[in-house]
Amino acid sequence: MQSRRCVIIPGYNEANNIRSVIADIRRYHPGDIAVIDDGSGDATSSLAREAGACVIRHPFNMGYGVALQTGYKYAVQKGYDTLVQIDGDGQHSARFIPELFRAVEAGECDVAIGSRFQAAGGYRFGPLKTAGVCLFRQLIRLITGERITDPTSGYQCLNRRAFGFLTGDLFPCDYPDANVIIMLHRAGFTIREIPVEMVPNREGRSMHRGVLTIGYYCFTMFLSIFVTVLRKR
Amino acid sequence: MTLQQKVFAILASITIFVVIIGLVKNRKMKEEYSWLWLLTGAVMIVLVLWYDLLVMLTHLIGAVQPTTTVFLFAILFLVCLSLHFAIKISLLTDRVKNLSQKLSLLEAEGRPAPDPQPLCPADAARPGDSPRQTTGERTEVRSKGTTTDG
């Protein structure tokens, strides 16, 4: 029996991209698409609805992590078996969606992470972000023993057990990156990376931009990982 | 401690008591938040009336002047108060998040929502849906991007 699949797109002020992102996804995924509009002030919701997606709209802006968790809660409520999360800014190429679904549905893993660094041609960050990625890679390896090359990838596929687990109160809504990978691993979920292609954000927007933001990100991430490790398995 | 100091401290404590009780009475402060303030007022009165206790506390913590002890405990009180509020704010933030998510999901389910348009294309064709109110209002508390580095 075909498993019930869904693609969730957390988005904030993505009116310029959302239509093309949904159209791109449609080419590789005929099933349900849900856009979680994180309190956008532009036409993200109406454009997504016109493009044929279900829209879950936050009453106000709460951040990427909360939007992502709303998507997980939606998937639990609707009874989906697997979901792919993809960014609403067009950074992720939708042609890897079938491969991500396949890896999870074949039982190879509970969570498949799209890694831009494993793709042919790789991906280049600035020196500060490269240092950050290397640091969190090593930290994940030290704590879990897993070799994860792209700990900040938001292009993932999860099975019902995994996204159900992430609807709980322990989900770190500030920045769900390396800390979630460690949390999932400690909870017994299997994680695998799939090579995917990504392009930099066309408008140059990013959650991890500016020295202060990156500093705050690192502090929050270290604290989150530290308390995750302190918690009982 | 001079009589003048005693009178001032007792008056300050009584003022705290009266203001806090008044706020609780008028439902402007919950009982839950009032106890720390009332406790402070009570401790101030006890220390004023029982000066030897303040001197004993001063020796106990290794301070020289009783005024140091008073200031130290005042700062500790403020730290406790800030901590108490930080815990409460974290709890409330979590509740607001969960409620907002619940509301968004209920809207997506097709329950009455402050939006004139259907949430899903499929909902448009569904008969029996009551027309939704239009408010067009949106409260933007703060702007958090929903764009990752990948």
Boltz contact constraints between the chains, C-beta under 6 A:
constraints:
  - contact:
      token1: [A, 10]
      token2: [B, 146]
      max_distance: 6.0
  - contact:
      token1: [A, 11]
      token2: [B, 146]
      max_distance: 6.0
  - contact:
      token1: [A, 12]
      token2: [B, 145]
      max_distance: 6.0
  - contact:
      token1: [A, 12]
      token2: [B, 146]
      max_distance: 6.0
  - contact:
      token1: [A, 38]
      token2: [B, 146]
      max_distance: 6.0
  - contact:
      token1: [A, 52]
      token2: [B, 121]
      max_distance: 6.0
  - contact:
      token1: [A, 54]
      token2: [B, 120]
      max_distance: 6.0
  - contact:
      token1: [A, 55]
      token2: [B, 119]
      max_distance: 6.0
  - contact:
      token1: [A, 56]
      token2: [B, 104]
      max_distance: 6.0
  - contact:
      token1: [A, 56]
      token2: [B, 108]
      max_distance: 6.0
  - contact:
      token1: [A, 57]
      token2: [B, 104]
      max_distance: 6.0
  - contact:
      token1: [A, 58]
      token2: [B, 100]
      max_distance: 6.0
  - contact:
      token1: [A, 58]
      token2: [B, 104]
      max_distance: 6.0
  - contact:
      token1: [A, 59]
      token2: [B, 100]
      max_distance: 6.0
  - contact:
      token1: [A, 60]
      token2: [B, 139]
      max_distance: 6.0
  - contact:
      token1: [A, 60]
      token2: [B, 140]
      max_distance: 6.0
  - contact:
      token1: [A, 60]
      token2: [B, 141]
      max_distance: 6.0
  - contact:
      token1: [A, 61]
      token2: [B, 140]
      max_distance: 6.0
  - contact:
      token1: [A, 61]
      token2: [B, 143]
      max_distance: 6.0
  - contact:
      token1: [A, 61]
      token2: [B, 144]
      max_distance: 6.0
  - contact:
      token1: [A, 63]
      token2: [B, 144]
      max_distance: 6.0
  - contact:
      token1: [A, 64]
      token2: [B, 146]
      max_distance: 6.0
  - contact:
      token1: [A, 66]
      token2: [B, 97]
      max_distance: 6.0
  - contact:
      token1: [A, 67]
      token2: [B, 146]
      max_distance: 6.0
  - contact:
      token1: [A, 70]
      token2: [B, 101]
      max_distance: 6.0
  - contact:
      token1: [A, 70]
      token2: [B, 104]
      max_distance: 6.0
  - contact:
      token1: [A, 73]
      token2: [B, 101]
      max_distance: 6.0
  - contact:
      token1: [A, 74]
      token2: [B, 105]
      max_distance: 6.0
  - contact:
      token1: [A, 89]
      token2: [B, 147]
      max_distance: 6.0
  - contact:
      token1: [A, 91]
      token2: [B, 150]
      max_distance: 6.0
  - contact:
      token1: [A, 116]
      token2: [B, 150]
      max_distance: 6.0
  - contact:
      token1: [A, 152]
      token2: [B, 149]
      max_distance: 6.0
  - contact:
      token1: [A, 152]
      token2: [B, 150]
      max_distance: 6.0
  - contact:
      token1: [A, 153]
      token2: [B, 150]
      max_distance: 6.0
  - contact:
      token1: [A, 154]
      token2: [B, 148]
      max_distance: 6.0
  - contact:
      token1: [A, 154]
      token2: [B, 150]
      max_distance: 6.0
  - contact:
      token1: [A, 198]
      token2: [B, 150]
      max_distance: 6.0
  - contact:
      token1: [A, 205]
      token2: [B, 147]
      max_distance: 6.0
  - contact:
      token1: [A, 206]
      token2: [B, 149]
      max_distance: 6.0
  - contact:
      token1: [A, 207]
      token2: [B, 145]
      max_distance: 6.0
  - contact:
      token1: [A, 207]
      token2: [B, 147]
      max_distance: 6.0
  - contact:
      token1: [A, 207]
      token2: [B, 148]
      max_distance: 6.0
  - contact:
      token1: [A, 208]
      token2: [B, 149]
      max_distance: 6.0
